[in-house]
């Protein structure tokens, strides 16, 4: 299966686009860079993992994507608290990041049961 066909990749790409669009005008460039990188990391690492030759590499990159979900959820909470985004936007991002994290966790369990080459 290609990564573009996977629901987890499609949803993570959409979330990344939402983050970029919402923060387009944010002038705190350090924060903006960090949160957009974590959002972008999720679909990018899924894609990179599925383009690798071995199951071990695939597992590694999917695991990195899962970690980025936690990073994004934390940064969304901080963005709410400092007033960069609305409570509803931030909670939506947090909920979606945690849903993606669970989906990636299930994928990792499946990958862990496949022979690693």
DRENGUSE-472656 format. One record per atom (N, C-alpha, C): z, x, y; residue in one letter. Coordinates in steps of 0.05 Angstrom, whole numbers, plus 5000, padded with zeros to 4 digits. Layout:
ZXYA;...
//
This chain:
500050174976X;500050005000X;500050185025X;498450105044X;498350245070X;500750155087X;501750335103X;504050275120X;503550045139X;501050015148X;500349795167X;500649525155X;500649505129X;500849255115X;503849165110X;505649345115X;508449295110X;509749155133X;511248945127X;512648785147X;514548965164X;515949145151X;517849315165X;516349495186X;513949595180X;512449745199X;511449575222X;510449335215X;509349155235X;511549075255X;513848995244X;516048915262X;517149145279X;517249385267X;518249615282X;516349695304X;513749665299X;511749725320X;512049525343X;512349265336X;512749065357X;515249115374X;517449195360X;519949255375X;519449495393X;518049695384X;517549935401X;515949855426X;513949685422X;512349585445X;514149425464X;515949265454X;517749105471X;519549295488X;520549505476X;522349695490X;520749825512X;518349925506X;516650055526X;516049865549X;515249625543X;514549435564X;516949365582X;519249315569X;521549235584X;522549455603X;522349695594X;523449915610X;521350065626X;519049955629X;516850075643X;517650175671X;519150025686X;519950095713X;522650235715X;523950295693X;526650425694X;526350705706X;528050765725X;527851025739X;529851225727X;531551145709X;533251335695X;531651455672X;530151665679X;528151775661X;529351895636X;531752005637X;533052115614X;533751895594X;534951685603X;535651465585X;533051335575X;531151285592X;528651155585X;527251315563X;527251585566X;525951755547X;527351735520X;530051735520X;531551735495X;531151475480X;531451245494X;531250985480X;528350935470X;526451005486X;523650965477X;522951145454X;524051385454X;523551565431X;524851455406X;527251345407X;528451235383X;526850995373X;525950825392X;524350595384X;521750675371X;520450875383X;517850975374X;518151115347X;520451235342X;520951385318X;520951215293X;521650965295X;521850785272X;519050745259X;517150625273X;514550595260X;513150855255X;513551055272X;512151305269X;513051455243X;515651455238X;516651585214X;515951435188X;515851165190X;514851015167X;511951095161X;510351105182X;507451175179X;507251465168X;508751645179X;508551925170X;509451945140X;511551815133X;512451825105X;510351715086X;509051505093X;507051395075X;504451545075X;504051735093X;501751915093X;502352175078X;504752215070X;505552465056X;504652445027X;504552685014X;503652694986X;505752634965X;508252694972X;510352664951X;512252434958X;513552334937X;515552124940X;517952234955X;518652484950X;520852614964X;520452614994X;518052685003X;517452685031X;517452405042X;516352215028X;516351935036X;519251835041X;520951895021X;523751815023X;525051935048X;524552195053X;525652335076X;524952195102X;522352135106X;521452025131X;522451735135X;522551575113X;523551305115X;526551315122X;527951515111X;530751555118X;531151615147X;529451785158X;529551845187X;529051595204X;527151425195X;526651175209X;529050995209X;530450985186X;532950825184X;535050925204X;535351195206X;537251305225X;536551235254X;533951225260X;533051155287X;533750865293X;533950695273X;534850415278X;537650405289X;539450565278X;542150585288X;542250695316X;540650895321X;540451015347X;539550805368X;537450655362X;536450455380X;538550235385X;539850145364X;541949935367X;544150025386X;544950275383X;547050385401X;546050405430X;543650505433X;542550535460X;542150265474X;541450055458X;541149785469X;543749685480X;545949735465X;548549655474X;549349795500X;548750045502X;549350205526X;547650095549X;545050035544X;543349935564X;544349665576X;545449505559X;546649245568X;549049315586X;550749485577X;553249545592X;552849675619X;550649835621X;550149965647X;548249795664X;547349565654X;545749385670X;542849435670X;541849595651X;538949645651X;537349415639X;538549265620X;537249045608X;539148805606X;538048575602X;539848335599X;541248335572X;543348185572X;544848155547X;543048045525X;541447845531X;539747715511X;537647915500X;536448075518X;534448275509X;535848475491X;538048575500X;539448785485X;540448685458X;541448445457X;542348335431X;539948285412X;537748205424X;535248175407X;534448445396X;534448655412X;533648915402X;535649015381X;538248965385X;540249055366X;539948905340X;539448645341X;539148485317X;536648575302X;534448615316X;532048705303X;532348985291X;533649165305X;534049435295X;535749425269X;537749255268X;539449235244X;537949095221X;536248905227X;534548785207X;532648995195X;531449145213X;529649365203X;531149565187X;533549625195X;535249815180X;535749715151X;536349455148X;536749345122X;534149345105X;531949285118X;529349295104X;528749575095X;529249775112X;528850045104X;530750135082X;533250035083X;535150095062X;534150005035X;533049765035X;531849655010X;529549825001X;527849905020X;525550075013X;526550345001X;528650455013X;529750705003X;530750674975X;532050454969X;533050404942X;530650404922X;528550274930X;526150264913X;524950534909X;524750684931X;523650954929X;525451144913X;528051094914X;529951264899X;529651234869X;528551004860X;528250954832X;525451044821X;523851144839X;521151244831X;521451544826X;519751644808X;519851934802X;519152084828X;520652294834X;520152454858X;518552694849X;516352734863X;514652974858X;514753154882X;
//
